[in-house]
Amino acid sequence: MVVALGMVACSEDDGTIEEYPDWRAKNEAYFQQLVNDAQARQAGGDASWVVLKSYSKPQVGYTLQYDDYIVVQKLENGKGTTSPLGSDSVAVHYAGRLLPSTSYPQGLEFDRSFTEPFDPVVATPVTFAVNKVVNGFATALLNMHRGDHWKVYIPYRLGYGETSGSNTIPDCSTLIFDIRLDDFWLKEQGDRN
């Protein structure tokens, strides 16, 4: 499921082209503009775009920066009325990609839990604990309801950070996830409606 990628080095000697030129600056500018655009859409009455503060940021006594938020485009609303808690397990379908780069005009897809096109009849959701994923993904899950389908944009500070430790995901990468929340539960108490 994970697409392997050898990072291309820029070299004047061999004429290769860098895969992620000026990547940090590109990701920071992209995300800051995305926050501004989403806030403008919200102010204009578009309820499909939401800017959500990271669950880990203090409520008071802290000046929020643009990268303390995730941006959500709500593609489908589910039927549920409650959201998972940090201690819950979730069943989700997801696909993750990066911003466009030299070789990937749509952005490198680095992970996917289902095959395209998505078919709810045959797709099996993956399960994991909310507190086991990156901050931005957890922030989205903590605000979703059963059946919600969201496109979630996560700044690198709420994703894998300045040093991703991955051969696939470069440092300082904005993450773009297509997420469908199928179900959630508290392990000890079973299903919560």
TORPA-4810 file (N, C-alpha, C, O; in nm, 3 decimals):
<nodes>
NODE_1_0.081_-0.120_0.000_0.000_0.000_0.000_0.085_0.126_0.000_0.044_0.228_-0.056_M
NODE_2_0.199_0.120_0.060_0.285_0.237_0.065_0.371_0.240_-0.060_0.439_0.142_-0.093_V
NODE_3_0.368_0.352_-0.127_0.445_0.367_-0.248_0.587_0.407_-0.211_0.606_0.508_-0.143_V
NODE_4_0.685_0.331_-0.254_0.823_0.362_-0.223_0.872_0.471_-0.316_0.836_0.475_-0.434_A
NODE_5_0.954_0.558_-0.262_1.004_0.668_-0.342_1.148_0.695_-0.306_1.179_0.721_-0.190_L
NODE_6_1.234_0.689_-0.401_1.371_0.730_-0.380_1.379_0.878_-0.407_1.345_0.923_-0.516_G
NODE_7_1.423_0.954_-0.309_1.431_1.098_-0.326_1.541_1.130_-0.427_1.651_1.075_-0.421_M
NODE_8_1.511_1.219_-0.517_1.604_1.256_-0.622_1.690_1.370_-0.572_1.638_1.472_-0.527_V
NODE_9_1.818_1.356_-0.578_1.909_1.459_-0.533_1.938_1.555_-0.647_1.943_1.515_-0.764_A
NODE_10_1.957_1.680_-0.613_1.991_1.780_-0.711_2.143_1.782_-0.725_2.216_1.796_-0.627_C
NODE_11_2.188_1.768_-0.844_2.332_1.766_-0.866_2.364_1.837_-0.995_2.305_1.809_-1.100_S
NODE_12_2.460_1.931_-0.988_2.502_2.000_-1.109_2.581_1.908_-1.198_2.591_1.931_-1.319_E
NODE_13_2.639_1.802_-1.140_2.725_1.712_-1.215_2.646_1.618_-1.304_2.683_1.596_-1.420_D
NODE_14_2.535_1.560_-1.252_2.466_1.458_-1.331_2.335_1.507_-1.394_2.268_1.429_-1.462_D
NODE_15_2.298_1.632_-1.373_2.182_1.689_-1.440_2.047_1.644_-1.386_1.945_1.672_-1.448_G
NODE_16_2.044_1.575_-1.272_1.916_1.532_-1.217_1.840_1.652_-1.160_1.898_1.754_-1.125_T
NODE_17_1.710_1.635_-1.151_1.623_1.740_-1.100_1.577_1.701_-0.961_1.541_1.586_-0.936_I
NODE_18_1.576_1.798_-0.871_1.534_1.772_-0.733_1.383_1.748_-0.729_1.305_1.825_-0.787_E
NODE_19_1.341_1.641_-0.661_1.199_1.605_-0.652_1.120_1.706_-0.571_1.006_1.738_-0.607_E
NODE_20_1.177_1.756_-0.463_1.105_1.846_-0.372_1.181_1.977_-0.351_1.228_2.003_-0.241_Y
NODE_21_1.193_2.058_-0.455_1.268_2.183_-0.439_1.196_2.280_-0.346_1.075_2.298_-0.355_P
NODE_22_1.273_2.343_-0.257_1.222_2.444_-0.164_1.095_2.394_-0.094_0.998_2.468_-0.079_D
NODE_23_1.097_2.268_-0.052_0.979_2.197_-0.002_0.919_2.262_0.123_0.797_2.279_0.130_W
NODE_24_1.000_2.297_0.219_0.948_2.356_0.343_0.874_2.486_0.313_0.761_2.505_0.357_R
NODE_25_0.937_2.575_0.239_0.875_2.704_0.206_0.747_2.684_0.125_0.647_2.752_0.148_A
NODE_26_0.750_2.590_0.030_0.631_2.561_-0.051_0.516_2.513_0.036_0.402_2.557_0.019_K
NODE_27_0.544_2.422_0.129_0.440_2.368_0.217_0.387_2.473_0.313_0.267_2.479_0.339_N
NODE_28_0.474_2.556_0.367_0.429_2.662_0.459_0.340_2.763_0.386_0.234_2.799_0.437_E
NODE_29_0.383_2.808_0.269_0.303_2.904_0.192_0.169_2.844_0.151_0.066_2.911_0.161_A
NODE_30_0.170_2.720_0.105_0.047_2.652_0.064_-0.052_2.646_0.181_-0.169_2.680_0.166_Y
NODE_31_-0.004_2.602_0.297_-0.096_2.583_0.408_-0.148_2.715_0.463_-0.266_2.726_0.497_F
NODE_32_-0.063_2.816_0.471_-0.108_2.947_0.518_-0.217_3.002_0.425_-0.317_3.055_0.473_Q
NODE_33_-0.198_2.989_0.294_-0.299_3.035_0.199_-0.427_2.953_0.211_-0.537_3.008_0.199_Q
NODE_34_-0.413_2.823_0.234_-0.529_2.735_0.249_-0.613_2.777_0.371_-0.736_2.781_0.363_L
NODE_35_-0.548_2.806_0.482_-0.620_2.853_0.602_-0.695_2.982_0.571_-0.813_2.995_0.605_V
NODE_36_-0.628_3.077_0.506_-0.693_3.204_0.472_-0.813_3.182_0.381_-0.919_3.241_0.402_N
NODE_37_-0.796_3.098_0.279_-0.905_3.070_0.185_-1.023_3.001_0.255_-1.138_3.036_0.231_D
NODE_38_-0.994_2.903_0.341_-1.100_2.831_0.411_-1.175_2.924_0.506_-1.298_2.917_0.515_A
NODE_39_-1.103_3.012_0.576_-1.169_3.108_0.665_-1.256_3.204_0.586_-1.365_3.240_0.632_Q
NODE_40_-1.211_3.247_0.469_-1.291_3.335_0.385_-1.418_3.263_0.335_-1.525_3.323_0.331_A
NODE_41_-1.404_3.136_0.299_-1.521_3.059_0.256_-1.621_3.044_0.370_-1.742_3.056_0.349_R
NODE_42_-1.571_3.016_0.490_-1.659_3.005_0.607_-1.732_3.137_0.630_-1.853_3.139_0.652_Q
NODE_43_-1.658_3.247_0.626_-1.717_3.379_0.649_-1.822_3.411_0.543_-1.917_3.484_0.570_A
NODE_44_-1.805_3.356_0.423_-1.902_3.376_0.315_-2.020_3.282_0.321_-2.106_3.285_0.233_G
NODE_45_-2.025_3.196_0.424_-2.140_3.107_0.443_-2.122_2.966_0.389_-2.217_2.888_0.391_G
NODE_46_-2.003_2.931_0.341_-1.979_2.797_0.290_-1.948_2.704_0.408_-1.837_2.706_0.461_D
NODE_47_-2.046_2.624_0.448_-2.031_2.536_0.565_-1.951_2.409_0.533_-1.923_2.330_0.624_A
NODE_48_-1.915_2.389_0.407_-1.839_2.268_0.372_-1.690_2.282_0.405_-1.618_2.183_0.406_S
NODE_49_-1.644_2.404_0.432_-1.504_2.427_0.469_-1.497_2.468_0.615_-1.570_2.556_0.659_W
NODE_50_-1.407_2.402_0.689_-1.392_2.427_0.833_-1.244_2.433_0.867_-1.163_2.358_0.813_V
NODE_51_-1.210_2.524_0.957_-1.075_2.532_1.011_-1.086_2.491_1.157_-1.158_2.554_1.235_V
NODE_52_-1.015_2.384_1.195_-1.024_2.329_1.330_-0.890_2.342_1.402_-0.786_2.305_1.349_L
NODE_53_-0.895_2.395_1.523_-0.776_2.407_1.606_-0.733_2.269_1.653_-0.817_2.185_1.687_K
NODE_54_-0.603_2.246_1.654_-0.550_2.119_1.703_-0.599_2.092_1.844_-0.603_2.183_1.927_S
NODE_55_-0.636_1.969_1.870_-0.685_1.932_2.003_-0.579_1.954_2.110_-0.613_1.969_2.228_Y
NODE_56_-0.452_1.955_2.073_-0.343_1.963_2.171_-0.304_2.106_2.209_-0.221_2.125_2.298_S
NODE_57_-0.361_2.205_2.144_-0.326_2.344_2.173_-0.408_2.397_2.290_-0.527_2.365_2.301_K
NODE_58_-0.347_2.477_2.377_-0.419_2.530_2.493_-0.537_2.619_2.452_-0.534_2.684_2.348_P
NODE_59_-0.640_2.620_2.535_-0.758_2.702_2.509_-0.731_2.850_2.533_-0.785_2.935_2.463_Q
NODE_60_-0.647_2.881_2.633_-0.617_3.020_2.667_-0.467_3.036_2.690_-0.395_2.939_2.712_V
NODE_61_-0.423_3.162_2.684_-0.284_3.192_2.714_-0.186_3.151_2.607_-0.066_3.138_2.635_G
NODE_62_-0.232_3.131_2.485_-0.146_3.088_2.377_-0.192_3.157_2.250_-0.311_3.155_2.218_Y
NODE_63_-0.100_3.217_2.177_-0.134_3.281_2.050_-0.125_3.178_1.939_-0.017_3.127_1.909_T
NODE_64_-0.238_3.148_1.879_-0.243_3.046_1.774_-0.179_3.096_1.646_-0.193_3.212_1.608_L
NODE_65_-0.108_3.007_1.579_-0.047_3.034_1.450_-0.128_2.959_1.343_-0.208_2.872_1.377_Q
NODE_66_-0.107_2.992_1.217_-0.182_2.926_1.110_-0.162_2.774_1.111_-0.252_2.700_1.072_Y
NODE_67_-0.044_2.727_1.154_-0.019_2.584_1.151_-0.058_2.512_1.281_-0.015_2.400_1.306_D
NODE_68_-0.139_2.578_1.363_-0.201_2.515_1.480_-0.339_2.460_1.444_-0.412_2.412_1.531_D
NODE_69_-0.374_2.468_1.317_-0.505_2.427_1.267_-0.491_2.318_1.162_-0.386_2.301_1.100_Y
NODE_70_-0.600_2.245_1.143_-0.616_2.164_1.023_-0.729_2.228_0.943_-0.812_2.300_0.998_I
NODE_71_-0.731_2.202_0.815_-0.838_2.252_0.729_-0.915_2.131_0.678_-0.857_2.031_0.636_V
NODE_72_-1.048_2.143_0.682_-1.135_2.032_0.643_-1.231_2.078_0.534_-1.292_2.184_0.543_V
NODE_73_-1.243_1.996_0.431_-1.349_2.011_0.334_-1.444_1.894_0.356_-1.407_1.779_0.335_Q
NODE_74_-1.566_1.924_0.399_-1.664_1.820_0.425_-1.728_1.778_0.294_-1.798_1.855_0.229_K
NODE_75_-1.702_1.653_0.255_-1.752_1.601_0.128_-1.888_1.534_0.144_-1.974_1.547_0.057_L
NODE_76_-1.908_1.464_0.256_-2.037_1.401_0.287_-2.057_1.404_0.438_-1.963_1.381_0.514_E
NODE_77_-2.179_1.434_0.480_-2.211_1.431_0.622_-2.273_1.296_0.656_-2.359_1.244_0.585_N
NODE_78_-2.226_1.240_0.767_-2.279_1.113_0.813_-2.408_1.131_0.891_-2.466_1.239_0.894_G
NODE_79_-2.451_1.024_0.951_-2.576_1.025_1.026_-2.553_1.031_1.176_-2.648_1.051_1.252_K
NODE_80_-2.430_1.015_1.219_-2.402_1.014_1.362_-2.410_1.151_1.426_-2.410_1.253_1.358_G
NODE_81_-2.418_1.150_1.559_-2.425_1.276_1.633_-2.314_1.287_1.737_-2.297_1.393_1.798_T
NODE_82_-2.240_1.181_1.759_-2.130_1.184_1.855_-1.998_1.164_1.781_-1.994_1.116_1.668_T
NODE_83_-1.891_1.203_1.848_-1.757_1.191_1.789_-1.670_1.102_1.878_-1.698_1.087_1.997_S
NODE_84_-1.567_1.044_1.821_-1.475_0.962_1.902_-1.404_1.046_2.008_-1.390_1.168_1.994_P
NODE_85_-1.362_0.980_2.113_-1.276_1.040_2.215_-1.133_0.995_2.188_-1.111_0.901_2.112_L
NODE_86_-1.037_1.060_2.249_-0.898_1.026_2.230_-0.864_0.884_2.269_-0.768_0.826_2.217_G
NODE_87_-0.941_0.827_2.360_-0.916_0.690_2.407_-0.991_0.584_2.325_-0.978_0.465_2.351_S
NODE_88_-1.068_0.627_2.225_-1.147_0.535_2.144_-1.064_0.471_2.033_-0.957_0.520_1.996_D
NODE_89_-1.115_0.361_1.982_-1.065_0.300_1.861_-1.160_0.338_1.749_-1.279_0.357_1.772_S
NODE_90_-1.106_0.349_1.627_-1.187_0.388_1.512_-1.171_0.287_1.401_-1.071_0.216_1.393_V
NODE_91_-1.271_0.283_1.314_-1.265_0.206_1.190_-1.281_0.307_1.077_-1.385_0.371_1.065_A
NODE_92_-1.178_0.321_0.994_-1.178_0.424_0.891_-1.128_0.369_0.758_-1.059_0.267_0.751_V
NODE_93_-1.165_0.440_0.654_-1.107_0.424_0.521_-1.031_0.553_0.496_-1.082_0.661_0.526_H
NODE_94_-0.910_0.545_0.441_-0.835_0.667_0.416_-0.737_0.650_0.301_-0.697_0.540_0.265_Y
NODE_95_-0.699_0.765_0.245_-0.591_0.772_0.147_-0.514_0.899_0.178_-0.575_1.003_0.204_A
NODE_96_-0.382_0.891_0.176_-0.299_1.007_0.207_-0.206_1.041_0.093_-0.149_0.953_0.029_G
NODE_97_-0.192_1.171_0.068_-0.102_1.217_-0.037_-0.031_1.345_0.005_-0.067_1.407_0.105_R
NODE_98_0.070_1.382_-0.073_0.146_1.503_-0.049_0.104_1.610_-0.150_0.021_1.585_-0.238_L
NODE_99_0.161_1.729_-0.136_0.140_1.833_-0.236_0.207_1.791_-0.367_0.294_1.705_-0.365_L
NODE_100_0.166_1.849_-0.478_0.232_1.817_-0.604_0.383_1.842_-0.597_0.429_1.935_-0.530_P
NODE_101_0.458_1.759_-0.668_0.603_1.774_-0.673_0.649_1.752_-0.818_0.566_1.739_-0.908_S
NODE_102_0.777_1.750_-0.839_0.834_1.740_-0.974_0.778_1.622_-1.052_0.733_1.640_-1.166_T
NODE_103_0.779_1.504_-0.997_0.733_1.383_-1.067_0.588_1.346_-1.040_0.533_1.258_-1.107_S
NODE_104_0.525_1.411_-0.944_0.389_1.376_-0.902_0.297_1.498_-0.909_0.278_1.566_-0.807_Y
NODE_105_0.241_1.529_-1.026_0.159_1.649_-1.040_0.032_1.647_-0.955_-0.024_1.753_-0.925_P
NODE_106_-0.015_1.529_-0.916_-0.131_1.518_-0.826_-0.087_1.503_-0.681_-0.172_1.497_-0.592_Q
NODE_107_0.040_1.497_-0.656_0.093_1.471_-0.522_0.115_1.322_-0.504_0.030_1.241_-0.542_G
NODE_108_0.226_1.285_-0.446_0.257_1.145_-0.421_0.158_1.085_-0.322_0.140_1.137_-0.212_L
NODE_109_0.093_0.976_-0.361_0.008_0.904_-0.268_0.098_0.810_-0.187_0.161_0.720_-0.243_E
NODE_110_0.104_0.832_-0.055_0.196_0.755_0.028_0.129_0.643_0.105_0.198_0.555_0.158_F
NODE_111_-0.004_0.643_0.113_-0.073_0.535_0.184_-0.220_0.534_0.144_-0.278_0.638_0.111_D
NODE_112_-0.279_0.415_0.149_-0.421_0.400_0.114_-0.472_0.274_0.181_-0.402_0.172_0.185_R
NODE_113_-0.594_0.279_0.234_-0.652_0.162_0.299_-0.754_0.091_0.212_-0.808_-0.013_0.252_S
NODE_114_-0.783_0.143_0.094_-0.882_0.083_0.005_-0.835_0.097_-0.140_-0.747_0.178_-0.170_F
NODE_115_-0.894_0.018_-0.229_-0.861_0.030_-0.370_-0.959_0.126_-0.436_-1.073_0.140_-0.393_T
NODE_116_-0.912_0.192_-0.540_-0.996_0.285_-0.616_-1.076_0.207_-0.719_-1.025_0.108_-0.769_E
NODE_117_-1.196_0.246_-0.753_-1.274_0.345_-0.682_-1.327_0.289_-0.550_-1.344_0.168_-0.535_P
NODE_118_-1.353_0.377_-0.455_-1.402_0.334_-0.325_-1.538_0.267_-0.340_-1.628_0.322_-0.403_F
NODE_119_-1.551_0.148_-0.282_-1.677_0.074_-0.284_-1.706_0.031_-0.140_-1.638_-0.058_-0.089_D
NODE_120_-1.805_0.092_-0.074_-1.832_0.059_0.065_-1.875_-0.085_0.088_-1.866_-0.135_0.200_P
NODE_121_-1.920_-0.153_-0.017_-1.962_-0.291_-0.002_-1.842_-0.384_0.016_-1.850_-0.480_0.093_V
NODE_122_-1.733_-0.356_-0.053_-1.618_-0.446_-0.046_-1.500_-0.390_0.033_-1.412_-0.466_0.074_V
NODE_123_-1.496_-0.260_0.056_-1.385_-0.200_0.129_-1.393_-0.236_0.278_-1.499_-0.221_0.340_A
NODE_124_-1.284_-0.282_0.333_-1.277_-0.315_0.474_-1.203_-0.204_0.547_-1.088_-0.176_0.514_T
NODE_125_-1.266_-0.140_0.645_-1.197_-0.031_0.714_-1.081_-0.084_0.799_-1.083_-0.199_0.844_P
NODE_126_-0.983_0.000_0.820_-0.873_-0.033_0.911_-0.909_0.021_1.048_-0.980_0.121_1.060_V
NODE_127_-0.861_-0.045_1.151_-0.891_-0.001_1.287_-0.762_0.034_1.359_-0.658_-0.031_1.340_T
NODE_128_-0.770_0.138_1.442_-0.657_0.180_1.524_-0.709_0.274_1.631_-0.823_0.320_1.624_F
NODE_129_-0.627_0.302_1.730_-0.664_0.394_1.837_-0.642_0.537_1.791_-0.543_0.566_1.723_A
NODE_130_-0.732_0.626_1.827_-0.720_0.767_1.790_-0.587_0.825_1.839_-0.524_0.904_1.769_V
NODE_131_-0.545_0.784_1.959_-0.423_0.841_2.016_-0.295_0.782_1.957_-0.186_0.810_2.007_N
NODE_132_-0.306_0.701_1.853_-0.188_0.641_1.789_-0.155_0.703_1.654_-0.064_0.656_1.587_K
NODE_133_-0.226_0.807_1.613_-0.200_0.872_1.485_-0.147_1.013_1.507_-0.152_1.065_1.618_V
NODE_134_-0.096_1.075_1.400_-0.042_1.210_1.412_-0.150_1.306_1.459_-0.270_1.283_1.440_V
NODE_135_-0.107_1.414_1.521_-0.195_1.512_1.583_-0.306_1.560_1.489_-0.422_1.564_1.529_N
NODE_136_-0.272_1.596_1.367_-0.372_1.648_1.274_-0.478_1.546_1.236_-0.596_1.580_1.224_G
NODE_137_-0.437_1.421_1.217_-0.533_1.314_1.186_-0.624_1.292_1.306_-0.745_1.276_1.290_F
NODE_138_-0.567_1.290_1.426_-0.647_1.273_1.548_-0.745_1.388_1.565_-0.860_1.366_1.603_A
NODE_139_-0.701_1.511_1.538_-0.790_1.627_1.548_-0.911_1.610_1.458_-1.024_1.639_1.498_T
NODE_140_-0.889_1.562_1.336_-1.002_1.538_1.245_-1.095_1.433_1.302_-1.216_1.454_1.309_A
NODE_141_-1.041_1.319_1.344_-1.124_1.211_1.398_-1.207_1.256_1.517_-1.323_1.216_1.531_L
NODE_142_-1.149_1.337_1.604_-1.218_1.383_1.724_-1.336_1.476_1.693_-1.417_1.506_1.781_L
NODE_143_-1.346_1.520_1.568_-1.455_1.609_1.526_-1.550_1.546_1.426_-1.648_1.608_1.384_N
NODE_144_-1.522_1.422_1.386_-1.606_1.354_1.287_-1.718_1.275_1.354_-1.713_1.243_1.472_M
NODE_145_-1.819_1.244_1.274_-1.929_1.157_1.314_-1.930_1.035_1.223_-1.873_1.038_1.114_H
NODE_146_-1.995_0.929_1.268_-2.006_0.810_1.184_-2.063_0.846_1.047_-2.164_0.917_1.037_R
NODE_147_-1.997_0.796_0.944_-2.044_0.821_0.808_-1.987_0.947_0.744_-2.005_0.966_0.624_G
NODE_148_-1.919_1.032_0.820_-1.859_1.153_0.760_-1.750_1.115_0.661_-1.676_1.018_0.681_D
NODE_149_-1.742_1.192_0.555_-1.636_1.177_0.454_-1.574_1.315_0.437_-1.639_1.407_0.388_H
NODE_150_-1.448_1.328_0.476_-1.379_1.457_0.476_-1.249_1.448_0.398_-1.184_1.344_0.391_W
NODE_151_-1.214_1.562_0.339_-1.078_1.581_0.287_-1.009_1.669_0.391_-1.056_1.780_0.419_K
NODE_152_-0.899_1.620_0.447_-0.833_1.687_0.559_-0.692_1.729_0.520_-0.613_1.648_0.469_V
NODE_153_-0.660_1.854_0.543_-0.529_1.911_0.514_-0.458_1.934_0.647_-0.510_2.003_0.734_Y
NODE_154_-0.339_1.877_0.661_-0.267_1.882_0.787_-0.130_1.947_0.765_-0.053_1.900_0.682_I
NODE_155_-0.100_2.056_0.838_0.032_2.118_0.824_0.139_2.025_0.879_0.111_1.941_0.965_P
NODE_156_0.260_2.040_0.832_0.365_1.945_0.873_0.389_1.944_1.023_0.428_1.840_1.077_Y
NODE_157_0.367_2.054_1.092_0.388_2.057_1.237_0.287_1.969_1.312_0.315_1.925_1.423_R
NODE_158_0.171_1.944_1.251_0.070_1.855_1.311_0.071_1.718_1.242_-0.015_1.633_1.269_L
NODE_159_0.168_1.698_1.154_0.184_1.572_1.083_0.311_1.503_1.129_0.324_1.465_1.246_G
NODE_160_0.405_1.487_1.036_0.530_1.419_1.069_0.643_1.515_1.101_0.756_1.471_1.125_Y
NODE_161_0.615_1.644_1.102_0.711_1.743_1.150_0.824_1.776_1.055_0.818_1.750_0.935_G
NODE_162_0.927_1.834_1.114_1.043_1.878_1.037_1.134_1.763_0.999_1.211_1.773_0.904_E
NODE_163_1.124_1.653_1.073_1.204_1.534_1.044_1.110_1.415_1.045_1.081_1.358_1.150_T
NODE_164_1.063_1.377_0.927_0.961_1.272_0.918_1.014_1.134_0.952_0.939_1.048_0.999_S
NODE_165_1.141_1.110_0.928_1.196_0.978_0.952_1.148_0.874_0.851_1.161_0.754_0.875_G
NODE_166_1.093_0.921_0.739_1.037_0.831_0.638_1.112_0.845_0.507_1.155_0.955_0.471_S
NODE_167_1.129_0.735_0.436_1.186_0.742_0.302_1.083_0.786_0.200_1.118_0.829_0.090_N
NODE_168_0.955_0.777_0.236_0.847_0.810_0.145_0.798_0.953_0.163_0.771_1.023_0.064_T
NODE_169_0.786_0.998_0.287_0.733_1.130_0.317_0.850_1.223_0.352_0.916_1.204_0.453_I
NODE_170_0.875_1.324_0.267_0.984_1.416_0.296_0.957_1.500_0.421_0.842_1.519_0.459_P
NODE_171_1.062_1.548_0.483_1.049_1.638_0.596_0.963_1.759_0.555_0.962_1.799_0.439_D
NODE_172_0.892_1.815_0.651_0.813_1.938_0.633_0.701_1.924_0.529_0.676_2.016_0.452_C
NODE_173_0.634_1.810_0.527_0.529_1.784_0.428_0.389_1.808_0.481_0.352_1.756_0.587_S
NODE_174_0.312_1.887_0.409_0.168_1.896_0.432_0.108_1.762_0.392_0.144_1.706_0.288_T
NODE_175_0.017_1.710_0.473_-0.049_1.584_0.445_-0.193_1.610_0.404_-0.262_1.691_0.467_L
NODE_176_-0.238_1.544_0.300_-0.376_1.559_0.253_-0.441_1.421_0.260_-0.401_1.329_0.189_I
NODE_177_-0.541_1.408_0.346_-0.607_1.279_0.365_-0.752_1.284_0.321_-0.822_1.382_0.346_F
NODE_178_-0.795_1.179_0.254_-0.935_1.153_0.228_-0.975_1.052_0.335_-0.925_0.940_0.337_D
NODE_179_-1.066_1.092_0.426_-1.101_1.008_0.541_-1.252_0.984_0.545_-1.332_1.076_0.529_I
NODE_180_-1.288_0.858_0.567_-1.428_0.818_0.590_-1.433_0.748_0.725_-1.369_0.644_0.743_R
NODE_181_-1.508_0.804_0.819_-1.522_0.742_0.951_-1.637_0.643_0.947_-1.753_0.681_0.933_L
NODE_182_-1.603_0.516_0.958_-1.703_0.410_0.953_-1.766_0.387_1.090_-1.888_0.379_1.102_D
NODE_183_-1.682_0.377_1.194_-1.732_0.346_1.328_-1.627_0.382_1.431_-1.511_0.407_1.397_D
NODE_184_-1.666_0.383_1.558_-1.573_0.402_1.668_-1.632_0.342_1.795_-1.754_0.325_1.805_F
NODE_185_-1.545_0.311_1.890_-1.590_0.250_2.015_-1.481_0.265_2.120_-1.363_0.284_2.089_W
NODE_186_-1.524_0.257_2.244_-1.432_0.252_2.358_-1.414_0.105_2.390_-1.511_0.035_2.419_L
NODE_187_-1.293_0.058_2.385_-1.265_-0.086_2.396_-1.332_-0.150_2.517_-1.392_-0.257_2.505_K
NODE_188_-1.324_-0.087_2.633_-1.377_-0.147_2.755_-1.531_-0.143_2.762_-1.591_-0.228_2.826_E
NODE_189_-1.593_-0.046_2.697_-1.737_-0.028_2.714_-1.818_-0.059_2.590_-1.941_-0.046_2.592_Q
NODE_190_-1.752_-0.099_2.481_-1.828_-0.129_2.360_-1.869_-0.003_2.286_-1.812_0.104_2.309_G
NODE_191_-1.965_-0.013_2.200_-2.011_0.094_2.113_-2.074_0.209_2.191_-2.149_0.187_2.286_D
NODE_192_-2.043_0.332_2.150_-2.109_0.451_2.204_-2.186_0.515_2.091_-2.128_0.540_1.986_R
NODE_193_-2.312_0.543_2.109_-2.392_0.607_2.004_-2.378_0.753_2.008_-2.438_0.823_1.926_N
</nodes>
